[in-house]
Amino acid sequence: MNKKIFQAIFLVAVSILLLSFSLVSGILYNYSNDQFLRAVENEVHFIAEGIELDGLNYLETLPEVEHRITWINASGEVLFDNQAEAGQMENHLNREEVQEALNNGIGSSHRYSTTLSTQTINYAILLDDGSILRLSETQDSMLAILYNLLQPLLFVLLIAIVLSALLGHYLSKKIVQPLNHMDLDNLDANRVYEELNPLVARLALQKEEIQKKMEILTARENEFKTIIENMQEGLMVLDNEGHLLSYNHQAQQILNFNDHLKFQSILMVHQSFEVSNALHEAKNGKSIKQEMMLGDKCYQLISSPVMEDSHIVGVVMMIWDISEIHEREALRREFSANVSHELKTPLTSISGFAEIIQAGIAKDEDVKRFAGKIYDESRRLLHLVNDIIQLSELDEEGMAQKKEPCSLKSITEDVVEKLSGSAAKQKVKITTDLADLRVLGIYSVLHEMVYNVVENAIKYNKEKGEVKIKLKEKGDFVELLVKDTGIGIPFEMQERVFERFYRVDKSHSKEIGGTGLGLSIVKHGANIHHATIQLDSTLGKGTKISLDFPKYVEEQSLVTTANR
């Protein structure tokens, strides 16, 4: 801006200077020219009077002067010239000023010399005797005068440049200062010049529009952050070179990286074949889904390219924990294998005994024994199928049956009654101490849970052993405690007894007809009823299992129902 203001001021100053100089020079030149002509005219008349009084003698006695005096007779011959020999001069009859003097009494002419940049003014008058007196005076031309004035003109021009620079700097600083110190937060305070009002008004309008857009962008950014931060999946956004642009907290936790790695390559954030392969495929415009192991957890990694006008401008990666799905799939495969094995054993026995009987190989006295074996294996198979069906229903958690208040005392008494025959057969004594307590649950599932715990306490007990069952209130819970004096469970196996088909002593379990699903059913039932299981067992001394159910309070139930 300083340069433009300087240029404007300088051009204006120089233009005015030259114009003024030209006008003044012209006026002065015209004035001086008029004065010069008037002086020449007066001098001619003065000399003419001298000639008329004394003739040639007067001219010859004149002192030396700068101007030229020529006396010419009527025929054009030169009678006298103060700067040349009169006799050697040419006839002047045809001179312009001579002809005008002869015709009008007064004549004048101008002759210019481009070489000397001068002009000669000739002024002639007709004398009474018919002769002509001419006075010639040399005067500088306008160009010569301007040339003589060039040095002062350049000096004035230099002063104009300096003053223009100083004035331009001062004015530009003065003009720009309000712009440099403009308060964008309070635009109305910037109305220093009237010329700034349109600019201030436009800035205020643009500021308002920008503010609205910023509010919209901030709101969208907050919504986006809220969404991605509440995602269970890890989300990462990369540029087309693989640099990390954005991510959520879940991705940071899964890949375990710090905030200072933002805008770094994803390969610096996490080095693995899966991430490298995902980035490579996305850069080639392909989406890919793959599994990756991090520690003891399994994750699913999906990467997709972000396209814009058929060009890849970025990559989106999502990662989430599928360990539970992976474990369930492993359990499903293991369960299928175990079911196949468990079903195959009794079916093989049944098929073998039936084949012997069918072939007539068995003796008559062995047929009854084989039939008993077939019956026992069938019962075992039926029991196994029932347990599998029960476990499958619990797996679905679709016991869509409505929960209702159930008396654990009644359920436990019914279970003890049904298992009393089995206990008597094994000479196991059952003692109970049951408080009349209720829980909110599914009767059939609760019955199956209690039945399996008590049945195991009888099955894996010693001859003339004892099973103690106690039902009591324990704070906000109802505790069902089943304690036996049986064979016990080794400490290293206690965490696995709730797994499907897991048996501590397979040979003993086979003898007593165990399926290995009883405690799995108890565990699933506990999950449905939000109950906790505690197992305490000592090898050779016995096992204690406690089930803690949330206590059912009728008053709270009524309040809850009313609120609904």
NUPAMI-652557 format. One line per field, with one value per residue (C-alpha): residue number from 0; residue in three letters; x, y, z. Coordinates in nm, 4 decimals. Example, Ala and Ser with C-alpha at 12.3 -4.5 7.8 and 13.67 -1.06 7.14 Angstrom:
2
pos	0,1
code	ALA,SER
u	1.2300,1.3670
v	-0.4500,-0.1060
w	0.7800,0.7140
END
This chain:
564
pos	0,1,2,3,4,5,6,7,8,9,10,11,12,13,14,15,16,17,18,19,20,21,22,23,24,25,26,27,28,29,30,31,32,33,34,35,36,37,38,39,40,41,42,43,44,45,46,47,48,49,50,51,52,53,54,55,56,57,58,59,60,61,62,63,64,65,66,67,68,69,70,71,72,73,74,75,76,77,78,79,80,81,82,83,84,85,86,87,88,89,90,91,92,93,94,95,96,97,98,99,100,101,102,103,104,105,106,107,108,109,110,111,112,113,114,115,116,117,118,119,120,121,122,123,124,125,126,127,128,129,130,131,132,133,134,135,136,137,138,139,140,141,142,143,144,145,146,147,148,149,150,151,152,153,154,155,156,157,158,159,160,161,162,163,164,165,166,167,168,169,170,171,172,173,174,175,176,177,178,179,180,181,182,183,184,185,186,187,188,189,190,191,192,193,194,195,196,197,198,199,200,201,202,203,204,205,206,207,208,209,210,211,212,213,214,215,216,217,218,219,220,221,222,223,224,225,226,227,228,229,230,231,232,233,234,235,236,237,238,239,240,241,242,243,244,245,246,247,248,249,250,251,252,253,254,255,256,257,258,259,260,261,262,263,264,265,266,267,268,269,270,271,272,273,274,275,276,277,278,279,280,281,282,283,284,285,286,287,288,289,290,291,292,293,294,295,296,297,298,299,300,301,302,303,304,305,306,307,308,309,310,311,312,313,314,315,316,317,318,319,320,321,322,323,324,325,326,327,328,329,330,331,332,333,334,335,336,337,338,339,340,341,342,343,344,345,346,347,348,349,350,351,352,353,354,355,356,357,358,359,360,361,362,363,364,365,366,367,368,369,370,371,372,373,374,375,376,377,378,379,380,381,382,383,384,385,386,387,388,389,390,391,392,393,394,395,396,397,398,399,400,401,402,403,404,405,406,407,408,409,410,411,412,413,414,415,416,417,418,419,420,421,422,423,424,425,426,427,428,429,430,431,432,433,434,435,436,437,438,439,440,441,442,443,444,445,446,447,448,449,450,451,452,453,454,455,456,457,458,459,460,461,462,463,464,465,466,467,468,469,470,471,472,473,474,475,476,477,478,479,480,481,482,483,484,485,486,487,488,489,490,491,492,493,494,495,496,497,498,499,500,501,502,503,504,505,506,507,508,509,510,511,512,513,514,515,516,517,518,519,520,521,522,523,524,525,526,527,528,529,530,531,532,533,534,535,536,537,538,539,540,541,542,543,544,545,546,547,548,549,550,551,552,553,554,555,556,557,558,559,560,561,562,563
code	MET,ASN,LYS,LYS,ILE,PHE,GLN,ALA,ILE,PHE,LEU,VAL,ALA,VAL,SER,ILE,LEU,LEU,LEU,SER,PHE,SER,LEU,VAL,SER,GLY,ILE,LEU,TYR,ASN,TYR,SER,ASN,ASP,GLN,PHE,LEU,ARG,ALA,VAL,GLU,ASN,GLU,VAL,HIS,PHE,ILE,ALA,GLU,GLY,ILE,GLU,LEU,ASP,GLY,LEU,ASN,TYR,LEU,GLU,THR,LEU,PRO,GLU,VAL,GLU,HIS,ARG,ILE,THR,TRP,ILE,ASN,ALA,SER,GLY,GLU,VAL,LEU,PHE,ASP,ASN,GLN,ALA,GLU,ALA,GLY,GLN,MET,GLU,ASN,HIS,LEU,ASN,ARG,GLU,GLU,VAL,GLN,GLU,ALA,LEU,ASN,ASN,GLY,ILE,GLY,SER,SER,HIS,ARG,TYR,SER,THR,THR,LEU,SER,THR,GLN,THR,ILE,ASN,TYR,ALA,ILE,LEU,LEU,ASP,ASP,GLY,SER,ILE,LEU,ARG,LEU,SER,GLU,THR,GLN,ASP,SER,MET,LEU,ALA,ILE,LEU,TYR,ASN,LEU,LEU,GLN,PRO,LEU,LEU,PHE,VAL,LEU,LEU,ILE,ALA,ILE,VAL,LEU,SER,ALA,LEU,LEU,GLY,HIS,TYR,LEU,SER,LYS,LYS,ILE,VAL,GLN,PRO,LEU,ASN,HIS,MET,ASP,LEU,ASP,ASN,LEU,ASP,ALA,ASN,ARG,VAL,TYR,GLU,GLU,LEU,ASN,PRO,LEU,VAL,ALA,ARG,LEU,ALA,LEU,GLN,LYS,GLU,GLU,ILE,GLN,LYS,LYS,MET,GLU,ILE,LEU,THR,ALA,ARG,GLU,ASN,GLU,PHE,LYS,THR,ILE,ILE,GLU,ASN,MET,GLN,GLU,GLY,LEU,MET,VAL,LEU,ASP,ASN,GLU,GLY,HIS,LEU,LEU,SER,TYR,ASN,HIS,GLN,ALA,GLN,GLN,ILE,LEU,ASN,PHE,ASN,ASP,HIS,LEU,LYS,PHE,GLN,SER,ILE,LEU,MET,VAL,HIS,GLN,SER,PHE,GLU,VAL,SER,ASN,ALA,LEU,HIS,GLU,ALA,LYS,ASN,GLY,LYS,SER,ILE,LYS,GLN,GLU,MET,MET,LEU,GLY,ASP,LYS,CYS,TYR,GLN,LEU,ILE,SER,SER,PRO,VAL,MET,GLU,ASP,SER,HIS,ILE,VAL,GLY,VAL,VAL,MET,MET,ILE,TRP,ASP,ILE,SER,GLU,ILE,HIS,GLU,ARG,GLU,ALA,LEU,ARG,ARG,GLU,PHE,SER,ALA,ASN,VAL,SER,HIS,GLU,LEU,LYS,THR,PRO,LEU,THR,SER,ILE,SER,GLY,PHE,ALA,GLU,ILE,ILE,GLN,ALA,GLY,ILE,ALA,LYS,ASP,GLU,ASP,VAL,LYS,ARG,PHE,ALA,GLY,LYS,ILE,TYR,ASP,GLU,SER,ARG,ARG,LEU,LEU,HIS,LEU,VAL,ASN,ASP,ILE,ILE,GLN,LEU,SER,GLU,LEU,ASP,GLU,GLU,GLY,MET,ALA,GLN,LYS,LYS,GLU,PRO,CYS,SER,LEU,LYS,SER,ILE,THR,GLU,ASP,VAL,VAL,GLU,LYS,LEU,SER,GLY,SER,ALA,ALA,LYS,GLN,LYS,VAL,LYS,ILE,THR,THR,ASP,LEU,ALA,ASP,LEU,ARG,VAL,LEU,GLY,ILE,TYR,SER,VAL,LEU,HIS,GLU,MET,VAL,TYR,ASN,VAL,VAL,GLU,ASN,ALA,ILE,LYS,TYR,ASN,LYS,GLU,LYS,GLY,GLU,VAL,LYS,ILE,LYS,LEU,LYS,GLU,LYS,GLY,ASP,PHE,VAL,GLU,LEU,LEU,VAL,LYS,ASP,THR,GLY,ILE,GLY,ILE,PRO,PHE,GLU,MET,GLN,GLU,ARG,VAL,PHE,GLU,ARG,PHE,TYR,ARG,VAL,ASP,LYS,SER,HIS,SER,LYS,GLU,ILE,GLY,GLY,THR,GLY,LEU,GLY,LEU,SER,ILE,VAL,LYS,HIS,GLY,ALA,ASN,ILE,HIS,HIS,ALA,THR,ILE,GLN,LEU,ASP,SER,THR,LEU,GLY,LYS,GLY,THR,LYS,ILE,SER,LEU,ASP,PHE,PRO,LYS,TYR,VAL,GLU,GLU,GLN,SER,LEU,VAL,THR,THR,ALA,ASN,ARG
u	0.0000,0.2897,0.4171,0.0790,0.0159,0.3676,0.3158,-0.0190,0.1135,0.4304,0.2395,-0.0029,0.2797,0.4890,0.1877,0.0887,0.4523,0.4970,0.1607,0.2265,0.5778,0.4462,0.1703,0.3996,0.6754,0.4312,0.2837,0.6262,0.7587,0.4670,0.5014,0.8774,0.8312,0.5781,0.8115,1.1000,0.9045,0.7907,1.1514,1.2681,0.9886,1.0768,1.4444,1.3695,1.1646,1.4371,1.7071,1.4736,1.4469,1.8286,1.8625,1.6110,1.8070,2.1661,2.1477,2.4369,2.6523,2.4178,2.4409,2.8150,2.8476,2.6256,2.8038,2.8391,2.5239,2.4264,2.1390,2.1876,2.0954,2.0438,1.9428,1.8000,1.6989,1.3736,1.5334,1.6562,2.0251,2.1890,2.3096,2.4396,2.4876,2.6661,2.7771,2.8731,3.0059,2.7055,2.8471,2.8995,2.5513,2.2772,1.9683,1.7076,1.4071,1.2507,1.2839,0.9511,0.9854,1.1025,0.8018,0.5624,0.7294,0.7026,0.3380,0.2247,0.4856,0.5805,0.7033,0.8363,0.9544,1.0905,1.3660,1.4449,1.7780,1.7326,2.1070,2.1446,1.7907,1.7427,1.5103,1.5857,1.3216,1.3385,1.1454,1.1395,0.9766,0.9393,1.1136,0.9901,1.2437,1.1244,1.4146,1.3698,1.5280,1.5472,1.6464,1.7314,1.7437,1.8344,1.6238,1.6391,1.3643,1.1162,1.3139,1.6349,1.4629,1.3303,1.6759,1.8230,1.5579,1.6257,1.8625,1.6273,1.3428,1.5302,1.6026,1.2358,1.1502,1.3876,1.2241,0.8855,1.0043,1.1299,0.8156,0.5984,0.7804,0.7489,0.3889,0.3066,0.4629,0.2811,-0.0541,-0.0304,0.0589,-0.2274,-0.4701,-0.3561,-0.3371,-0.7136,-0.7006,-0.4007,-0.5644,-0.9109,-1.1054,-1.2698,-1.4649,-1.6233,-1.6529,-1.8695,-1.5695,-1.3792,-1.5897,-1.3001,-1.3498,-1.6751,-1.5104,-1.4529,-1.8221,-1.9013,-1.5948,-1.6902,-2.0488,-1.9321,-1.6859,-1.9636,-2.1860,-1.9086,-1.8211,-2.1822,-2.1920,-1.8576,-1.9788,-2.2912,-2.0887,-1.8399,-2.1251,-2.2658,-1.9222,-1.8547,-2.1905,-2.1272,-1.7751,-1.9077,-2.1758,-1.9146,-1.6836,-1.9702,-2.0659,-1.7173,-1.6175,-1.9217,-1.8575,-1.7548,-1.5450,-1.2131,-1.2211,-0.9212,-0.9165,-0.5986,-0.4915,-0.3970,-0.0399,-0.1476,-0.0936,-0.3236,-0.5642,-0.8328,-0.9183,-1.1384,-1.0461,-1.1407,-0.8874,-0.6238,-0.6892,-0.6910,-0.3691,-0.2125,-0.0641,-0.0143,-0.1596,0.1798,0.1674,-0.1183,-0.0370,0.2298,0.2147,-0.0172,0.2787,0.4567,0.1451,0.1126,0.3411,0.1730,0.1180,-0.2591,-0.2441,0.0196,-0.1842,-0.5057,-0.3352,-0.1817,-0.5164,-0.6990,-0.4398,-0.5165,-0.8862,-0.9883,-1.1805,-1.0532,-1.1713,-0.9335,-0.8713,-0.5731,-0.4503,-0.3336,-0.2202,-0.4854,-0.7645,-0.8922,-0.9950,-1.1678,-0.9986,-1.1813,-1.0240,-1.1897,-1.0630,-1.2270,-1.2907,-1.3412,-1.3743,-1.2332,-0.9249,-0.8289,-0.8113,-0.8005,-0.8536,-1.0987,-1.0097,-1.2380,-1.1321,-1.3340,-1.3009,-1.4445,-1.2806,-1.6164,-1.7446,-1.4180,-1.4450,-1.8076,-1.7171,-1.4403,-1.6815,-1.9393,-1.6869,-1.5725,-1.9319,-2.0173,-1.7138,-1.7977,-2.1650,-2.0631,-1.8266,-2.0722,-2.3537,-2.1313,-2.0279,-2.3743,-2.4926,-2.1915,-2.2683,-2.6376,-2.5530,-2.2958,-2.5220,-2.8159,-2.5961,-2.4846,-2.8439,-2.9617,-2.6886,-2.7903,-2.4409,-2.5509,-2.6445,-2.9951,-2.8741,-2.6792,-2.9704,-3.1294,-2.7975,-2.7389,-3.0916,-3.0184,-2.7037,-2.8995,-3.1584,-2.8913,-2.7159,-3.0514,-3.1309,-2.7874,-2.8399,-3.1813,-3.0391,-2.7630,-3.0106,-3.2281,-2.9277,-2.8230,-3.1725,-3.1830,-2.8416,-2.9388,-3.2475,-3.0375,-2.7795,-3.0487,-3.1435,-3.4745,-3.6304,-3.9032,-4.0873,-4.1887,-4.0034,-4.2165,-4.1641,-4.0454,-3.9964,-3.6457,-3.7483,-4.0246,-3.7971,-3.5186,-3.7591,-3.8980,-3.5449,-3.4454,-3.7558,-3.6846,-3.3195,-3.3820,-3.3902,-3.0576,-2.9103,-3.0356,-2.8913,-2.5478,-2.6003,-2.5673,-2.7443,-2.9157,-2.9814,-3.1530,-3.1852,-3.4163,-3.5515,-3.8703,-3.7190,-3.8232,-3.6450,-3.7682,-3.7001,-3.8073,-3.9293,-3.8131,-3.4625,-3.4279,-3.5428,-3.2887,-3.0083,-3.0817,-3.1347,-2.7945,-2.6028,-2.7643,-2.7370,-2.3636,-2.3215,-2.4806,-2.3104,-1.9570,-1.9940,-1.8422,-2.0357,-2.2074,-2.1262,-2.3370,-2.4937,-2.5918,-2.8255,-2.8796,-3.0975,-3.0528,-3.0740,-2.7428,-2.7838,-2.9573,-2.9116,-3.0538,-2.7816,-2.8338,-2.5402,-2.4822,-2.1958,-2.0875,-1.8222,-1.7327,-1.4195,-1.3494,-1.2026,-0.8321,-0.7537,-0.6157,-0.9413,-1.1894,-1.2121,-1.3003,-1.5767,-1.8392,-1.7225,-1.9376,-1.8566,-1.5673,-1.5337,-1.2726,-1.2707,-1.4101,-1.3999,-1.5950,-1.8391,-1.9031,-1.9772,-2.2351,-2.3777,-2.2602,-2.2857,-2.0522,-2.3279,-2.4807,-2.2675,-2.2762,-2.6548,-2.6134,-2.3780,-2.6142,-2.9100,-2.7160,-2.6470,-3.0164,-3.1043,-2.8093,-2.6834,-2.3222,-2.1607,-1.8831,-1.7040,-1.4781,-1.3416,-1.0668,-0.9494,-1.0624,-1.2644,-1.5577,-1.7016,-1.9064,-2.1098,-2.3081,-2.5591,-2.6356,-2.9609,-3.0852,-3.3470,-3.7064,-3.8853,-4.2559,-4.2937,-4.0269,-4.1911,-4.5245,-4.3655,-4.1908,-4.5165,-4.7003,-4.4365,-4.4680
v	0.0000,0.2395,0.1976,0.2675,0.5754,0.7042,0.6521,0.8304,1.1274,1.1496,1.1411,1.4045,1.6243,1.5933,1.6484,1.9642,2.0780,2.0346,2.1865,2.4831,2.5227,2.5144,2.7667,3.0030,2.9690,3.0422,3.3428,3.4807,3.4164,3.6004,3.8831,3.9153,3.8918,4.1762,4.3832,4.3042,4.4121,4.7259,4.8088,4.7419,4.9591,5.2457,5.2220,5.2195,5.5361,5.6960,5.6171,5.7292,6.0706,6.0906,6.0009,6.2605,6.5218,6.4318,6.1584,5.9209,6.1118,6.0237,5.6556,5.6554,5.8283,5.5763,5.3681,4.9945,4.8053,4.4369,4.4833,4.5363,4.8673,4.8738,5.1770,5.0931,5.3285,5.2978,5.0762,4.8252,4.9217,4.9196,5.2644,5.1706,4.8593,4.8595,4.4940,4.4656,4.6627,4.8320,4.8169,4.4407,4.3573,4.2243,4.4143,4.4039,4.5120,4.1649,4.1205,4.0635,4.3420,4.5863,4.5121,4.5538,4.8863,5.0162,4.9165,4.9865,5.2131,4.9465,4.5951,4.3051,3.9485,3.6545,3.4226,3.1065,2.9280,2.5605,2.5248,2.8083,2.7687,3.1458,3.3713,3.7067,3.9763,4.2347,4.5599,4.8202,5.1623,5.3885,5.7262,6.0511,6.0490,5.7094,5.5178,5.2366,5.1896,4.8292,4.7131,4.3422,4.1870,3.8250,3.6536,3.3018,3.0682,2.8999,2.5742,2.7511,2.9109,2.5697,2.4195,2.6856,2.6089,2.2314,2.2261,2.4031,2.1949,1.8742,2.0066,2.0828,1.7359,1.5745,1.7692,1.6503,1.2866,1.3179,1.4957,1.2406,0.9528,1.1108,1.2086,0.8678,0.6878,0.9057,0.8833,0.5089,0.4530,0.6756,0.5029,0.1475,0.1905,0.1409,-0.1681,-0.3128,-0.2519,-0.3579,-0.5200,-0.8214,-0.8985,-0.5518,-0.4442,-0.1382,0.0221,0.0198,0.2841,0.5361,0.6407,0.6654,0.4788,0.1823,0.1404,-0.0869,-0.2985,-0.3189,-0.4085,-0.6821,-0.8173,-0.8233,-1.0194,-1.2628,-1.2997,-1.3880,-1.6427,-1.7924,-1.8073,-1.9969,-2.2386,-2.2868,-2.3636,-2.6175,-2.7732,-2.7802,-2.9434,-3.2038,-3.2629,-3.3101,-3.5470,-3.7413,-3.7546,-3.8641,-4.1375,-4.2758,-4.2463,-4.4522,-4.7180,-5.0592,-5.0927,-4.9204,-4.6672,-4.5165,-4.2749,-4.2572,-4.0466,-4.2023,-4.2473,-4.4336,-4.1526,-4.1590,-3.8627,-3.9539,-4.2345,-4.3128,-4.4193,-4.7813,-4.8093,-4.6488,-4.9049,-5.2038,-5.1125,-4.9521,-4.6334,-4.2775,-3.9488,-3.8249,-4.0829,-3.8947,-3.7982,-4.0726,-4.3766,-4.6512,-4.8886,-4.6890,-4.6982,-5.0761,-5.3150,-5.6347,-5.8264,-5.7821,-5.4002,-5.3788,-5.6064,-5.4129,-5.0839,-5.2366,-5.3730,-5.0461,-4.8474,-5.0789,-4.9965,-5.3227,-5.3822,-5.6619,-5.8426,-6.0484,-6.1738,-6.0776,-6.1980,-5.9484,-6.1275,-6.3795,-6.1914,-6.2247,-5.9157,-5.8598,-5.5984,-5.4389,-5.1811,-4.9962,-4.7260,-4.3819,-4.2771,-3.9299,-3.8808,-4.2289,-4.1445,-4.2951,-4.0094,-4.2113,-4.5374,-4.6328,-4.9157,-5.0743,-5.3243,-5.4963,-5.7740,-6.1064,-6.3127,-6.4159,-6.5147,-6.6973,-6.8750,-6.9637,-7.1067,-7.3087,-7.4235,-7.5109,-7.7228,-7.8795,-7.9343,-8.0975,-8.3238,-8.4112,-8.4745,-8.6997,-8.8876,-8.9129,-9.0303,-9.2720,-9.4609,-9.5764,-9.6311,-9.8523,-10.0560,-10.0876,-10.1793,-10.4367,-10.6123,-10.6089,-10.7547,-11.0395,-11.1184,-11.0903,-11.3230,-11.5865,-11.5949,-11.5017,-11.7822,-11.7875,-11.6995,-11.3985,-11.2532,-11.1029,-10.9536,-10.8070,-10.6680,-10.5024,-10.3509,-10.2262,-10.0765,-9.9041,-9.7571,-9.6419,-9.4686,-9.3112,-9.1990,-9.0579,-8.8745,-8.7310,-8.6158,-8.4520,-8.2704,-8.1517,-8.0234,-7.8493,-7.6906,-7.5762,-7.4048,-7.2319,-7.1302,-6.9478,-6.7725,-6.7988,-6.9384,-6.7063,-6.8243,-6.5475,-6.5294,-6.5597,-6.5898,-6.9448,-7.1113,-7.2566,-7.4537,-7.6369,-7.6980,-7.8368,-8.0613,-8.1996,-8.2700,-8.4452,-8.6611,-8.7639,-8.8447,-9.0202,-9.3596,-9.2956,-9.1770,-9.4840,-9.7085,-9.5510,-9.5411,-9.1586,-8.9610,-8.6339,-8.3676,-8.0331,-7.6997,-7.4966,-7.1509,-7.0553,-6.8169,-6.7216,-6.5951,-6.4494,-6.7101,-6.9866,-7.2856,-7.5567,-7.4083,-7.3640,-7.7224,-7.8514,-7.6516,-7.7796,-8.1328,-8.1419,-8.0022,-8.2465,-8.5377,-8.4750,-8.4592,-8.8065,-8.9575,-8.8563,-8.9320,-9.2142,-9.5070,-9.4072,-9.0449,-8.7452,-8.4560,-8.1407,-7.8908,-7.5512,-7.2643,-6.9315,-6.5548,-6.3789,-6.0010,-5.9165,-6.2749,-6.6199,-6.8839,-7.2491,-7.4486,-7.8143,-7.9855,-8.3494,-8.5812,-8.7265,-8.7832,-8.4113,-8.2299,-8.1606,-7.7883,-7.7561,-7.8955,-7.6923,-7.4116,-7.6549,-7.8596,-7.6186,-7.6819,-7.9011,-8.2727,-8.2148,-8.4938,-8.5196,-8.9016,-9.0312,-9.3927,-9.3213,-9.1009,-9.3812,-9.6203,-9.3865,-9.2658,-8.9048,-8.7006,-8.4140,-8.1580,-8.1237,-7.8381,-7.6642,-7.6549,-7.5139,-7.2410,-7.1374,-7.1365,-6.9134,-6.6667,-6.6479,-6.5770,-6.3410,-6.5785,-6.6505,-6.9918,-7.0670,-7.4028,-7.5173,-7.8698,-8.0744,-8.3946,-8.6956,-8.4846,-8.3513,-8.0576,-7.7534,-7.5623,-7.2486,-7.0713,-6.7076,-6.5747,-6.2139,-6.2087,-6.1585,-5.8856,-5.8717,-5.5037,-5.3967,-5.6063,-5.4384,-5.0934,-5.1841,-5.3173,-4.9994,-4.7822,-4.9733
w	0.0000,0.0775,-0.2766,-0.4352,-0.2198,-0.2967,-0.6682,-0.6615,-0.4635,-0.6753,-1.0045,-0.8851,-0.7518,-1.0687,-1.2918,-1.1026,-1.0979,-1.4743,-1.5540,-1.3263,-1.4660,-1.8225,-1.7517,-1.5609,-1.8227,-2.1015,-1.9248,-1.8331,-2.1822,-2.3449,-2.0970,-2.1483,-2.5238,-2.5176,-2.3005,-2.5338,-2.8415,-2.6681,-2.5745,-2.9322,-3.0680,-2.8343,-2.9209,-3.2971,-3.2662,-3.0564,-3.3186,-3.5986,-3.4428,-3.4242,-3.7931,-3.8974,-3.7005,-3.7945,-4.0564,-4.0973,-3.8518,-3.5723,-3.6508,-3.6704,-3.3332,-3.1530,-2.8895,-2.9399,-2.8546,-2.8629,-3.1024,-3.4720,-3.6428,-4.0174,-4.2306,-4.5747,-4.8547,-5.0487,-5.3147,-5.0594,-5.0503,-4.7096,-4.6113,-4.2643,-4.0492,-3.7166,-3.7457,-4.1155,-4.4131,-4.5744,-4.9253,-4.9144,-4.7930,-5.0206,-5.1147,-4.8322,-5.0321,-5.0259,-4.6507,-4.4790,-4.2257,-4.5012,-4.7206,-4.4268,-4.3336,-4.6913,-4.7067,-4.3507,-4.2026,-3.9483,-4.0085,-3.8027,-3.8509,-3.6478,-3.7562,-3.5562,-3.5232,-3.4208,-3.3827,-3.1324,-2.9874,-3.0412,-3.2323,-3.4005,-3.3875,-3.6676,-3.6246,-3.9055,-3.9458,-4.2504,-4.2096,-4.3497,-4.6339,-4.7544,-4.6030,-4.3563,-4.0123,-3.8869,-3.5401,-3.4937,-3.1433,-3.0600,-2.7924,-2.6421,-2.7630,-2.5284,-2.5580,-2.4580,-2.1627,-2.0529,-2.0960,-1.8730,-1.6147,-1.6278,-1.3293,-1.0882,-1.2300,-1.1464,-0.7994,-0.7461,-0.8849,-0.6334,-0.3523,-0.4852,-0.4779,-0.1201,-0.0041,-0.1893,-0.0202,0.3237,0.2701,0.1177,0.4122,0.6609,0.4852,0.4236,0.7875,0.8906,0.6574,0.7300,1.1075,1.1648,0.9430,1.1263,1.4637,1.3566,1.6403,1.4773,1.7935,1.7977,1.4356,1.5120,1.6850,1.3548,1.1802,1.1767,0.8144,0.6333,0.3468,0.5788,0.6603,0.3614,0.4435,0.8121,0.7242,0.4887,0.7459,1.0062,0.7683,0.6811,1.0490,1.1263,0.8439,0.9514,1.3123,1.2078,0.9969,1.2801,1.5202,1.2755,1.2204,1.5959,1.6611,1.3909,1.5195,1.8742,1.7455,1.5524,1.8559,2.0796,1.8370,1.7790,2.1461,2.2462,1.9858,2.1110,1.7985,1.7439,1.4587,1.2754,0.9816,0.7705,0.4752,0.1432,0.2663,0.5792,0.8325,1.1346,1.1142,1.3665,1.6066,1.9023,2.2538,2.1865,1.9002,2.1206,2.3942,2.1611,1.9780,2.2880,2.1416,2.2699,2.1461,2.0260,1.7449,1.5769,1.2173,1.2142,0.9882,1.1110,1.0751,1.3468,1.5645,1.5397,1.3590,1.2503,0.9302,0.9528,0.9770,0.7022,0.4756,0.5468,0.4527,0.1379,0.0164,0.0934,-0.1054,-0.3975,-0.3650,-0.1957,0.1260,0.3464,0.6580,0.8682,1.2188,1.4289,1.7669,2.0289,2.3407,2.4375,2.2568,1.9036,1.7028,1.3711,1.1479,0.8535,0.6232,0.3350,0.0971,0.0912,-0.2690,-0.4162,-0.7923,-0.8497,-0.6423,-0.3072,-0.0546,0.2659,0.4504,0.7253,0.9643,1.2213,1.4847,1.7552,2.0049,1.8848,2.1578,2.2988,1.9562,1.8947,2.2286,2.1669,1.8304,1.9929,2.2634,1.9988,1.8136,2.1377,2.2454,1.9115,1.9403,2.3022,2.2211,1.9327,2.1615,2.4520,2.2264,2.0440,2.3626,2.4787,2.1221,2.0565,2.3675,2.2770,1.9185,2.0346,2.2843,2.0395,1.7652,1.9934,2.0845,1.7240,1.6013,1.8585,1.9984,2.3514,2.5828,2.7234,3.0691,2.9244,2.7289,3.0390,3.1477,2.7995,2.7971,3.1306,2.9840,2.6858,2.9247,3.1363,2.8312,2.6923,3.0198,3.0175,2.6584,2.7409,3.0418,2.8218,2.5573,2.8209,2.9666,2.6204,2.5492,2.8866,2.8293,2.4798,2.6167,2.8813,2.6171,2.4267,2.7503,2.5906,2.8709,2.7679,3.0736,3.3058,3.6366,3.9459,4.3208,4.3951,4.7316,4.7446,5.0523,4.8622,4.5639,4.7851,4.9777,4.6516,4.5220,4.8460,4.8274,4.4664,4.5410,4.8699,4.6992,4.5263,4.8581,5.0433,4.7757,4.8285,5.2088,5.2094,5.4801,5.3852,5.6497,5.5839,5.7581,5.5380,5.6044,5.4235,5.1666,4.8170,4.5076,4.1789,3.9120,3.6760,3.8744,3.6329,3.6023,3.9800,4.0338,3.7788,3.9450,4.2952,4.1632,3.9888,4.2873,4.5337,4.2888,4.2463,4.6238,4.6463,4.3395,4.4308,4.8022,4.9981,5.1325,5.4597,5.3727,5.4487,5.2549,5.4435,5.2798,5.4359,5.3159,5.4912,5.4492,5.3872,5.3673,5.0408,4.9193,4.9786,5.0174,4.9336,5.0734,4.9787,5.1591,5.1164,5.2556,4.9174,4.7147,4.6639,4.3651,4.3097,4.3415,3.9857,3.8437,4.0447,3.7900,3.5096,3.6694,3.5311,3.1719,2.9540,2.9613,3.1988,3.4558,3.7277,3.7296,3.4005,3.5076,3.8265,3.6361,3.3903,3.6733,3.8260,3.4948,3.4914,3.1718,3.2652,3.2001,3.5450,3.6767,3.3348,3.3686,3.7215,3.5910,3.3095,3.5467,3.7864,3.5027,3.4192,3.7849,3.8463,4.1131,4.2113,4.2630,4.5081,4.5221,4.8039,4.7846,4.9486,4.7847,4.9899,5.2361,5.0417,4.8491,4.9428,4.6823,4.7639,4.5412,4.6333,4.4798,4.5041,4.7793,4.6721,4.8681,4.8054,4.9064,4.6537,4.3884,4.4509,4.4314,4.1079,3.9618,4.0631,3.9007,3.5798
END
